[in-house]
Amino acid sequence: MASQLKVDTLTGVTTADVINITTGSTTTVLQTGIAKVLINGTLLSGANTINSSINITSVTDNGTGDAQLNFTTSFANLHYVGLGLDTYGNKTMASDLGSTDSSEHGTGLIDVNMYSNDPTAGSLGRVDVPYNYGFLGDLA
């Protein structure tokens, strides 16, 4: 029979916000392994649709294939990691997550650009498409 643990709160013994998970010989700190921002949305001709999200207050449409994701709770610093997937039928897509420009990559926001790099799509530039992004890092 499998064991089941039901709790409302987990608190580390040595340090309150450090809970270790050990699988075999690998130990991971639970808090660092949790996505802090997730979004599934669509950017189509000025109509931003957020289908589901975690830690997103809004999406700003900056033009074709250019959206700014605004976080509810900011990251502690700029050293967070983003993962993205843009979808547009069977076309090949590429993403640009932020830049070194502080107006496009901050602790409370990130600018994302969606590109078609399929020459048969008729355009190699920015395109409005459905997207999925996730971000990992320490929150403020």
PyMOL CGO cylinders between C-alpha atoms (Angstrom):
from pymol import cmd
from pymol.cgo import CYLINDER

trace = [
    CYLINDER, 0.00, 0.00, 0.00, 1.37, 3.43, -0.96, 0.3, 1, 1, 1, 1, 1, 1,
    CYLINDER, 1.37, 3.43, -0.96, 1.89, 6.08, 1.69, 0.3, 1, 1, 1, 1, 1, 1,
    CYLINDER, 1.89, 6.08, 1.69, 0.15, 9.43, 1.48, 0.3, 1, 1, 1, 1, 1, 1,
    CYLINDER, 0.15, 9.43, 1.48, 1.09, 12.62, 3.32, 0.3, 1, 1, 1, 1, 1, 1,
    CYLINDER, 1.09, 12.62, 3.32, -1.50, 15.40, 3.57, 0.3, 1, 1, 1, 1, 1, 1,
    CYLINDER, -1.50, 15.40, 3.57, -0.38, 18.78, 4.92, 0.3, 1, 1, 1, 1, 1, 1,
    CYLINDER, -0.38, 18.78, 4.92, -1.24, 22.44, 4.45, 0.3, 1, 1, 1, 1, 1, 1,
    CYLINDER, -1.24, 22.44, 4.45, 2.25, 23.79, 5.07, 0.3, 1, 1, 1, 1, 1, 1,
    CYLINDER, 2.25, 23.79, 5.07, 5.81, 22.50, 4.69, 0.3, 1, 1, 1, 1, 1, 1,
    CYLINDER, 5.81, 22.50, 4.69, 8.56, 24.28, 6.63, 0.3, 1, 1, 1, 1, 1, 1,
    CYLINDER, 8.56, 24.28, 6.63, 12.24, 23.37, 6.66, 0.3, 1, 1, 1, 1, 1, 1,
    CYLINDER, 12.24, 23.37, 6.66, 13.77, 22.47, 10.01, 0.3, 1, 1, 1, 1, 1, 1,
    CYLINDER, 13.77, 22.47, 10.01, 17.20, 24.12, 9.62, 0.3, 1, 1, 1, 1, 1, 1,
    CYLINDER, 17.20, 24.12, 9.62, 16.04, 26.94, 7.32, 0.3, 1, 1, 1, 1, 1, 1,
    CYLINDER, 16.04, 26.94, 7.32, 12.32, 27.64, 6.96, 0.3, 1, 1, 1, 1, 1, 1,
    CYLINDER, 12.32, 27.64, 6.96, 12.30, 28.00, 3.15, 0.3, 1, 1, 1, 1, 1, 1,
    CYLINDER, 12.30, 28.00, 3.15, 14.58, 25.04, 2.35, 0.3, 1, 1, 1, 1, 1, 1,
    CYLINDER, 14.58, 25.04, 2.35, 12.85, 21.70, 1.80, 0.3, 1, 1, 1, 1, 1, 1,
    CYLINDER, 12.85, 21.70, 1.80, 15.03, 18.99, 0.23, 0.3, 1, 1, 1, 1, 1, 1,
    CYLINDER, 15.03, 18.99, 0.23, 13.65, 16.29, -2.05, 0.3, 1, 1, 1, 1, 1, 1,
    CYLINDER, 13.65, 16.29, -2.05, 15.91, 13.26, -2.50, 0.3, 1, 1, 1, 1, 1, 1,
    CYLINDER, 15.91, 13.26, -2.50, 15.41, 10.77, -5.31, 0.3, 1, 1, 1, 1, 1, 1,
    CYLINDER, 15.41, 10.77, -5.31, 18.05, 8.06, -5.36, 0.3, 1, 1, 1, 1, 1, 1,
    CYLINDER, 18.05, 8.06, -5.36, 21.36, 9.85, -4.87, 0.3, 1, 1, 1, 1, 1, 1,
    CYLINDER, 21.36, 9.85, -4.87, 20.12, 13.24, -6.17, 0.3, 1, 1, 1, 1, 1, 1,
    CYLINDER, 20.12, 13.24, -6.17, 18.91, 15.97, -3.81, 0.3, 1, 1, 1, 1, 1, 1,
    CYLINDER, 18.91, 15.97, -3.81, 16.99, 19.02, -5.05, 0.3, 1, 1, 1, 1, 1, 1,
    CYLINDER, 16.99, 19.02, -5.05, 15.76, 22.01, -3.08, 0.3, 1, 1, 1, 1, 1, 1,
    CYLINDER, 15.76, 22.01, -3.08, 11.99, 22.03, -3.66, 0.3, 1, 1, 1, 1, 1, 1,
    CYLINDER, 11.99, 22.03, -3.66, 11.65, 25.84, -3.88, 0.3, 1, 1, 1, 1, 1, 1,
    CYLINDER, 11.65, 25.84, -3.88, 14.25, 26.20, -6.65, 0.3, 1, 1, 1, 1, 1, 1,
    CYLINDER, 14.25, 26.20, -6.65, 12.61, 23.48, -8.74, 0.3, 1, 1, 1, 1, 1, 1,
    CYLINDER, 12.61, 23.48, -8.74, 9.19, 25.16, -8.96, 0.3, 1, 1, 1, 1, 1, 1,
    CYLINDER, 9.19, 25.16, -8.96, 8.24, 27.39, -11.92, 0.3, 1, 1, 1, 1, 1, 1,
    CYLINDER, 8.24, 27.39, -11.92, 7.58, 30.92, -10.65, 0.3, 1, 1, 1, 1, 1, 1,
    CYLINDER, 7.58, 30.92, -10.65, 5.81, 32.20, -13.78, 0.3, 1, 1, 1, 1, 1, 1,
    CYLINDER, 5.81, 32.20, -13.78, 3.75, 30.23, -16.30, 0.3, 1, 1, 1, 1, 1, 1,
    CYLINDER, 3.75, 30.23, -16.30, 1.57, 31.50, -19.13, 0.3, 1, 1, 1, 1, 1, 1,
    CYLINDER, 1.57, 31.50, -19.13, -0.40, 30.00, -21.96, 0.3, 1, 1, 1, 1, 1, 1,
    CYLINDER, -0.40, 30.00, -21.96, -1.81, 32.68, -24.19, 0.3, 1, 1, 1, 1, 1, 1,
    CYLINDER, -1.81, 32.68, -24.19, -2.42, 34.01, -27.67, 0.3, 1, 1, 1, 1, 1, 1,
    CYLINDER, -2.42, 34.01, -27.67, -1.26, 37.26, -29.21, 0.3, 1, 1, 1, 1, 1, 1,
    CYLINDER, -1.26, 37.26, -29.21, -3.37, 37.92, -32.30, 0.3, 1, 1, 1, 1, 1, 1,
    CYLINDER, -3.37, 37.92, -32.30, -3.76, 41.36, -33.89, 0.3, 1, 1, 1, 1, 1, 1,
    CYLINDER, -3.76, 41.36, -33.89, -4.02, 43.37, -30.70, 0.3, 1, 1, 1, 1, 1, 1,
    CYLINDER, -4.02, 43.37, -30.70, -6.19, 40.83, -28.87, 0.3, 1, 1, 1, 1, 1, 1,
    CYLINDER, -6.19, 40.83, -28.87, -4.23, 39.34, -26.00, 0.3, 1, 1, 1, 1, 1, 1,
    CYLINDER, -4.23, 39.34, -26.00, -5.80, 36.24, -24.52, 0.3, 1, 1, 1, 1, 1, 1,
    CYLINDER, -5.80, 36.24, -24.52, -4.43, 34.64, -21.35, 0.3, 1, 1, 1, 1, 1, 1,
    CYLINDER, -4.43, 34.64, -21.35, -5.75, 31.08, -21.28, 0.3, 1, 1, 1, 1, 1, 1,
    CYLINDER, -5.75, 31.08, -21.28, -4.03, 30.18, -18.01, 0.3, 1, 1, 1, 1, 1, 1,
    CYLINDER, -4.03, 30.18, -18.01, -1.25, 31.69, -15.96, 0.3, 1, 1, 1, 1, 1, 1,
    CYLINDER, -1.25, 31.69, -15.96, 0.63, 31.78, -12.69, 0.3, 1, 1, 1, 1, 1, 1,
    CYLINDER, 0.63, 31.78, -12.69, 2.14, 35.05, -11.41, 0.3, 1, 1, 1, 1, 1, 1,
    CYLINDER, 2.14, 35.05, -11.41, 1.07, 37.16, -14.45, 0.3, 1, 1, 1, 1, 1, 1,
    CYLINDER, 1.07, 37.16, -14.45, -0.85, 40.41, -13.93, 0.3, 1, 1, 1, 1, 1, 1,
    CYLINDER, -0.85, 40.41, -13.93, -1.19, 41.34, -17.59, 0.3, 1, 1, 1, 1, 1, 1,
    CYLINDER, -1.19, 41.34, -17.59, 0.25, 41.12, -21.09, 0.3, 1, 1, 1, 1, 1, 1,
    CYLINDER, 0.25, 41.12, -21.09, 1.05, 44.31, -23.02, 0.3, 1, 1, 1, 1, 1, 1,
    CYLINDER, 1.05, 44.31, -23.02, 0.81, 44.12, -26.82, 0.3, 1, 1, 1, 1, 1, 1,
    CYLINDER, 0.81, 44.12, -26.82, 3.82, 46.01, -28.23, 0.3, 1, 1, 1, 1, 1, 1,
    CYLINDER, 3.82, 46.01, -28.23, 3.03, 45.19, -31.87, 0.3, 1, 1, 1, 1, 1, 1,
    CYLINDER, 3.03, 45.19, -31.87, 3.12, 42.19, -34.15, 0.3, 1, 1, 1, 1, 1, 1,
    CYLINDER, 3.12, 42.19, -34.15, 4.88, 39.28, -32.44, 0.3, 1, 1, 1, 1, 1, 1,
    CYLINDER, 4.88, 39.28, -32.44, 5.99, 41.48, -29.51, 0.3, 1, 1, 1, 1, 1, 1,
    CYLINDER, 5.99, 41.48, -29.51, 4.45, 41.13, -26.05, 0.3, 1, 1, 1, 1, 1, 1,
    CYLINDER, 4.45, 41.13, -26.05, 5.49, 42.23, -22.57, 0.3, 1, 1, 1, 1, 1, 1,
    CYLINDER, 5.49, 42.23, -22.57, 4.67, 39.81, -19.74, 0.3, 1, 1, 1, 1, 1, 1,
    CYLINDER, 4.67, 39.81, -19.74, 4.08, 41.65, -16.45, 0.3, 1, 1, 1, 1, 1, 1,
    CYLINDER, 4.08, 41.65, -16.45, 4.71, 39.60, -13.30, 0.3, 1, 1, 1, 1, 1, 1,
    CYLINDER, 4.71, 39.60, -13.30, 2.52, 39.80, -10.18, 0.3, 1, 1, 1, 1, 1, 1,
    CYLINDER, 2.52, 39.80, -10.18, 5.49, 39.16, -7.87, 0.3, 1, 1, 1, 1, 1, 1,
    CYLINDER, 5.49, 39.16, -7.87, 8.89, 40.28, -9.14, 0.3, 1, 1, 1, 1, 1, 1,
    CYLINDER, 8.89, 40.28, -9.14, 11.99, 38.13, -9.29, 0.3, 1, 1, 1, 1, 1, 1,
    CYLINDER, 11.99, 38.13, -9.29, 14.75, 38.86, -6.76, 0.3, 1, 1, 1, 1, 1, 1,
    CYLINDER, 14.75, 38.86, -6.76, 17.23, 39.67, -9.56, 0.3, 1, 1, 1, 1, 1, 1,
    CYLINDER, 17.23, 39.67, -9.56, 17.68, 39.41, -13.34, 0.3, 1, 1, 1, 1, 1, 1,
    CYLINDER, 17.68, 39.41, -13.34, 19.18, 35.92, -13.13, 0.3, 1, 1, 1, 1, 1, 1,
    CYLINDER, 19.18, 35.92, -13.13, 15.98, 34.03, -13.88, 0.3, 1, 1, 1, 1, 1, 1,
    CYLINDER, 15.98, 34.03, -13.88, 15.62, 31.56, -16.75, 0.3, 1, 1, 1, 1, 1, 1,
    CYLINDER, 15.62, 31.56, -16.75, 12.88, 31.52, -19.38, 0.3, 1, 1, 1, 1, 1, 1,
    CYLINDER, 12.88, 31.52, -19.38, 11.61, 28.68, -21.53, 0.3, 1, 1, 1, 1, 1, 1,
    CYLINDER, 11.61, 28.68, -21.53, 9.23, 29.21, -24.41, 0.3, 1, 1, 1, 1, 1, 1,
    CYLINDER, 9.23, 29.21, -24.41, 7.25, 27.51, -27.12, 0.3, 1, 1, 1, 1, 1, 1,
    CYLINDER, 7.25, 27.51, -27.12, 5.39, 29.32, -29.88, 0.3, 1, 1, 1, 1, 1, 1,
    CYLINDER, 5.39, 29.32, -29.88, 2.93, 27.41, -32.03, 0.3, 1, 1, 1, 1, 1, 1,
    CYLINDER, 2.93, 27.41, -32.03, 1.51, 28.26, -35.41, 0.3, 1, 1, 1, 1, 1, 1,
    CYLINDER, 1.51, 28.26, -35.41, 0.21, 25.20, -37.19, 0.3, 1, 1, 1, 1, 1, 1,
    CYLINDER, 0.21, 25.20, -37.19, 3.17, 23.17, -38.42, 0.3, 1, 1, 1, 1, 1, 1,
    CYLINDER, 3.17, 23.17, -38.42, 5.37, 26.20, -39.07, 0.3, 1, 1, 1, 1, 1, 1,
    CYLINDER, 5.37, 26.20, -39.07, 8.83, 26.52, -37.53, 0.3, 1, 1, 1, 1, 1, 1,
    CYLINDER, 8.83, 26.52, -37.53, 8.90, 29.18, -34.81, 0.3, 1, 1, 1, 1, 1, 1,
    CYLINDER, 8.90, 29.18, -34.81, 11.54, 30.92, -32.71, 0.3, 1, 1, 1, 1, 1, 1,
    CYLINDER, 11.54, 30.92, -32.71, 11.34, 33.06, -29.57, 0.3, 1, 1, 1, 1, 1, 1,
    CYLINDER, 11.34, 33.06, -29.57, 13.39, 35.91, -28.18, 0.3, 1, 1, 1, 1, 1, 1,
    CYLINDER, 13.39, 35.91, -28.18, 12.93, 36.21, -24.42, 0.3, 1, 1, 1, 1, 1, 1,
    CYLINDER, 12.93, 36.21, -24.42, 13.99, 39.66, -23.25, 0.3, 1, 1, 1, 1, 1, 1,
    CYLINDER, 13.99, 39.66, -23.25, 17.23, 41.42, -24.02, 0.3, 1, 1, 1, 1, 1, 1,
    CYLINDER, 17.23, 41.42, -24.02, 19.90, 43.40, -22.22, 0.3, 1, 1, 1, 1, 1, 1,
    CYLINDER, 19.90, 43.40, -22.22, 17.65, 46.49, -22.48, 0.3, 1, 1, 1, 1, 1, 1,
    CYLINDER, 17.65, 46.49, -22.48, 16.27, 47.14, -18.97, 0.3, 1, 1, 1, 1, 1, 1,
    CYLINDER, 16.27, 47.14, -18.97, 12.92, 48.20, -20.44, 0.3, 1, 1, 1, 1, 1, 1,
    CYLINDER, 12.92, 48.20, -20.44, 12.54, 44.69, -21.91, 0.3, 1, 1, 1, 1, 1, 1,
    CYLINDER, 12.54, 44.69, -21.91, 14.09, 42.54, -19.16, 0.3, 1, 1, 1, 1, 1, 1,
    CYLINDER, 14.09, 42.54, -19.16, 13.39, 43.51, -15.60, 0.3, 1, 1, 1, 1, 1, 1,
    CYLINDER, 13.39, 43.51, -15.60, 12.64, 41.79, -12.33, 0.3, 1, 1, 1, 1, 1, 1,
    CYLINDER, 12.64, 41.79, -12.33, 8.93, 42.54, -12.81, 0.3, 1, 1, 1, 1, 1, 1,
    CYLINDER, 8.93, 42.54, -12.81, 8.56, 42.03, -16.57, 0.3, 1, 1, 1, 1, 1, 1,
    CYLINDER, 8.56, 42.03, -16.57, 10.01, 40.49, -19.68, 0.3, 1, 1, 1, 1, 1, 1,
    CYLINDER, 10.01, 40.49, -19.68, 9.51, 41.27, -23.35, 0.3, 1, 1, 1, 1, 1, 1,
    CYLINDER, 9.51, 41.27, -23.35, 8.96, 38.26, -25.62, 0.3, 1, 1, 1, 1, 1, 1,
    CYLINDER, 8.96, 38.26, -25.62, 9.21, 38.27, -29.41, 0.3, 1, 1, 1, 1, 1, 1,
    CYLINDER, 9.21, 38.27, -29.41, 7.78, 35.54, -31.60, 0.3, 1, 1, 1, 1, 1, 1,
    CYLINDER, 7.78, 35.54, -31.60, 9.31, 34.91, -35.02, 0.3, 1, 1, 1, 1, 1, 1,
    CYLINDER, 9.31, 34.91, -35.02, 8.57, 32.71, -37.99, 0.3, 1, 1, 1, 1, 1, 1,
    CYLINDER, 8.57, 32.71, -37.99, 11.78, 31.30, -39.42, 0.3, 1, 1, 1, 1, 1, 1,
    CYLINDER, 11.78, 31.30, -39.42, 10.01, 29.22, -42.06, 0.3, 1, 1, 1, 1, 1, 1,
    CYLINDER, 10.01, 29.22, -42.06, 10.62, 30.71, -45.52, 0.3, 1, 1, 1, 1, 1, 1,
    CYLINDER, 10.62, 30.71, -45.52, 7.49, 28.97, -46.84, 0.3, 1, 1, 1, 1, 1, 1,
    CYLINDER, 7.49, 28.97, -46.84, 5.36, 30.90, -44.33, 0.3, 1, 1, 1, 1, 1, 1,
    CYLINDER, 5.36, 30.90, -44.33, 5.76, 34.03, -46.44, 0.3, 1, 1, 1, 1, 1, 1,
    CYLINDER, 5.76, 34.03, -46.44, 7.50, 36.03, -43.74, 0.3, 1, 1, 1, 1, 1, 1,
    CYLINDER, 7.50, 36.03, -43.74, 10.64, 35.62, -41.68, 0.3, 1, 1, 1, 1, 1, 1,
    CYLINDER, 10.64, 35.62, -41.68, 9.72, 38.37, -39.25, 0.3, 1, 1, 1, 1, 1, 1,
    CYLINDER, 9.72, 38.37, -39.25, 7.60, 38.69, -36.13, 0.3, 1, 1, 1, 1, 1, 1,
    CYLINDER, 7.60, 38.69, -36.13, 4.23, 36.98, -36.11, 0.3, 1, 1, 1, 1, 1, 1,
    CYLINDER, 4.23, 36.98, -36.11, 1.30, 36.90, -33.68, 0.3, 1, 1, 1, 1, 1, 1,
    CYLINDER, 1.30, 36.90, -33.68, 0.79, 33.34, -32.47, 0.3, 1, 1, 1, 1, 1, 1,
    CYLINDER, 0.79, 33.34, -32.47, -0.31, 31.21, -29.50, 0.3, 1, 1, 1, 1, 1, 1,
    CYLINDER, -0.31, 31.21, -29.50, 2.51, 30.84, -26.94, 0.3, 1, 1, 1, 1, 1, 1,
    CYLINDER, 2.51, 30.84, -26.94, 3.58, 29.04, -23.77, 0.3, 1, 1, 1, 1, 1, 1,
    CYLINDER, 3.58, 29.04, -23.77, 6.31, 30.41, -21.48, 0.3, 1, 1, 1, 1, 1, 1,
    CYLINDER, 6.31, 30.41, -21.48, 7.70, 29.42, -18.11, 0.3, 1, 1, 1, 1, 1, 1,
    CYLINDER, 7.70, 29.42, -18.11, 10.27, 31.15, -15.89, 0.3, 1, 1, 1, 1, 1, 1,
    CYLINDER, 10.27, 31.15, -15.89, 12.40, 29.81, -13.05, 0.3, 1, 1, 1, 1, 1, 1,
    CYLINDER, 12.40, 29.81, -13.05, 14.34, 31.81, -10.46, 0.3, 1, 1, 1, 1, 1, 1,
    CYLINDER, 14.34, 31.81, -10.46, 14.13, 33.29, -6.98, 0.3, 1, 1, 1, 1, 1, 1,
    CYLINDER, 14.13, 33.29, -6.98, 11.23, 35.63, -6.26, 0.3, 1, 1, 1, 1, 1, 1,
    CYLINDER, 11.23, 35.63, -6.26, 11.73, 38.87, -4.36, 0.3, 1, 1, 1, 1, 1, 1,
]
cmd.load_cgo(trace, "trace")
